[in-house]
Amino acid sequence: MDKAILINNVTKKYKLYNNTKERLLDLITPKSYGEDFYALSNVSFEANKGDVVGFVGINGSGKSTLSNIIAGIVPETSGSVKVMGQTALIAIASGLKEELTGRDNIEMKCLMLGFSKNEIKELEPQIIEFSELGKFIDQPVKSYSSGMKSRLGFAISVNVNPDVIIIDEALSVGDKAFAEKSFEKMNEFKKNGKTMIFVSHSINQMKNFCEKILWLEYGMVREYGSVEEILPKYEMFLKKYKKMTKVEREAYKQEAYERQQAILEI
Ligand SMILES: Nc1ncnc2c1ncn2[C@@H]1O[C@H](COP(=O)(O)OP(=O)(O)OP(=O)(O)O)[C@@H](O)[C@H]1O
C-alpha cells in the first residue's frame, strides 16, 4: 500500500502566558516566561493513499492542531511529518485574506499552489460557480459571513485537484444545501482514490463518510483503527463524559496530563 501521510512522534508545544507583559518579556529573554503547554504529545499515525480518516475528540484534544501541521500551516515542535503530494486544507478560517475580494483570494491561493495565470483564468469560473457567492465574489472577504468564507475556501480547495484534502469543521457553518453539494464532491474524491482527513463533531457524518478514525485525547492518540471498531468506543466514552460532573472532568483531565508528562519524559 502506498503511504500518503506519515506522522511520527509529533509534538506541538505552545507557551501560555499570564499577561501581555510576560509575552513581551519572553521575546526579549526567551524561556524565562510562560508555561509550556503541549497541544500534541508524541502523536504517530499513518494513512494510506485513498484512506478517508476522521479525527475525533472532545474540544481542545488537538484535532485542528494536527490538521494544520499536516497541511503545513503550523510547524511541529518535534517529530516528523511526511505528506505525499499537494495538500488542501478547508477550514472555517483557512488562510483567506480578509482585505482582498473573493476573486483576488482565488487568484492568490492558486498562484501559491503553482498555477499559471492562464490556468487560473480557466479555473476561476468553476470555482466561482461552485461557491455560489454571486456578486459577493468581488466584495472583500471581511464582509462575508462564516458560511460564505467556508464556501469560498471549499470551492477553491476542491477545484484545484489536491492529493490530500483536509476538511476541518468547514461544513458545520454552511447551509444544508451547500453541505450536501460538498459531500457529493467529497464522495467523488473518495471514489477517485484521494486521501482525505475529516474533522467533525458529527458522529453521523463520520459514520457515513470515513473509513478510519483517529481518536485524540488531550493531545495524545487514544485509539486509531477502523470506523466500525473505534466509533462505538468513542460514542460510549462521550455518553460517559457528558454525565461527568465538573470535578470528575477535571480529575479525568488531570489524569490525562499525568500520562502526557510520562510520555514526554520517555
Ligand atoms: N496558538 C496557540 N497558543 C496556545 N495554545 C493553543 C494555540 N492553538 C491551540 N492551542 C491549544 O491547543 C489545544 C488543542 O487545540 P485544537 O484547536 O487543536 O483542538 P481541537 O481538538 O481542534 O478542538 P475543537 O474541537 O474545540 O475545535 C487547545 O487546548 C488549545 O487551546
The ligand as an SDF file (V2000), in Angstrom:
LIG
                    3D

 31 33  0  0  0  0  0  0  0  0999 V2000
   -1.6920   29.3550   19.2850 N   0  0  0  0  0  0  0  0  0  0  0  0
   -1.9630   28.6780   20.3970 C   0  0  0  0  0  0  0  0  0  0  0  0
   -1.4010   29.0340   21.5900 N   0  0  0  0  0  0  0  0  0  0  0  0
   -1.6750   28.3430   22.7120 C   0  0  0  0  0  0  0  0  0  0  0  0
   -2.4730   27.2580   22.7650 N   0  0  0  0  0  0  0  0  0  0  0  0
   -3.0510   26.8480   21.6120 C   0  0  0  0  0  0  0  0  0  0  0  0
   -2.8370   27.5310   20.3810 C   0  0  0  0  0  0  0  0  0  0  0  0
   -3.5480   26.8990   19.4170 N   0  0  0  0  0  0  0  0  0  0  0  0
   -4.1830   25.8630   20.0380 C   0  0  0  0  0  0  0  0  0  0  0  0
   -3.8860   25.8410   21.3490 N   0  0  0  0  0  0  0  0  0  0  0  0
   -4.3710   24.8880   22.3480 C   0  0  0  0  0  0  0  0  0  0  0  0
   -4.0970   23.5800   21.9090 O   0  0  0  0  0  0  0  0  0  0  0  0
   -5.1300   22.6970   22.3070 C   0  0  0  0  0  0  0  0  0  0  0  0
   -5.6290   21.9380   21.1030 C   0  0  0  0  0  0  0  0  0  0  0  0
   -6.3600   22.8400   20.2990 O   0  0  0  0  0  0  0  0  0  0  0  0
   -7.0680   22.3910   18.9300 P   0  0  0  0  0  0  0  0  0  0  0  0
   -7.7150   23.5840   18.3540 O   0  0  0  0  0  0  0  0  0  0  0  0
   -6.1020   21.6370   18.1070 O   0  0  0  0  0  0  0  0  0  0  0  0
   -8.1790   21.3760   19.4990 O   0  0  0  0  0  0  0  0  0  0  0  0
   -9.4400   20.7500   18.7420 P   0  0  0  0  0  0  0  0  0  0  0  0
   -9.4640   19.3050   19.0890 O   0  0  0  0  0  0  0  0  0  0  0  0
   -9.4070   21.0860   17.3030 O   0  0  0  0  0  0  0  0  0  0  0  0
  -10.6310   21.4970   19.4850 O   0  0  0  0  0  0  0  0  0  0  0  0
  -12.1270   21.8870   19.0000 P   0  0  0  0  0  0  0  0  0  0  0  0
  -12.9060   20.6020   18.9310 O   0  0  0  0  0  0  0  0  0  0  0  0
  -12.5990   22.7480   20.1030 O   0  0  0  0  0  0  0  0  0  0  0  0
  -12.0360   22.5900   17.6950 O   0  0  0  0  0  0  0  0  0  0  0  0
   -6.2000   23.5450   22.9900 C   0  0  0  0  0  0  0  0  0  0  0  0
   -6.0510   23.4280   24.3910 O   0  0  0  0  0  0  0  0  0  0  0  0
   -5.8870   24.9460   22.5200 C   0  0  0  0  0  0  0  0  0  0  0  0
   -6.2430   25.9010   23.4990 O   0  0  0  0  0  0  0  0  0  0  0  0
  1  2  1  0
  2  3  1  0
  2  7  2  0
  3  4  2  0
  4  5  1  0
  5  6  2  0
  6  7  1  0
  6 10  1  0
  7  8  1  0
  8  9  2  0
  9 10  1  0
 10 11  1  0
 11 12  1  0
 11 30  1  0
 12 13  1  0
 13 14  1  0
 13 28  1  0
 14 15  1  0
 15 16  1  0
 16 17  2  0
 16 18  1  0
 16 19  1  0
 19 20  1  0
 20 21  2  0
 20 22  1  0
 20 23  1  0
 23 24  1  0
 24 25  2  0
 24 26  1  0
 24 27  1  0
 28 29  1  0
 28 30  1  0
 30 31  1  0
M  END
$$$$
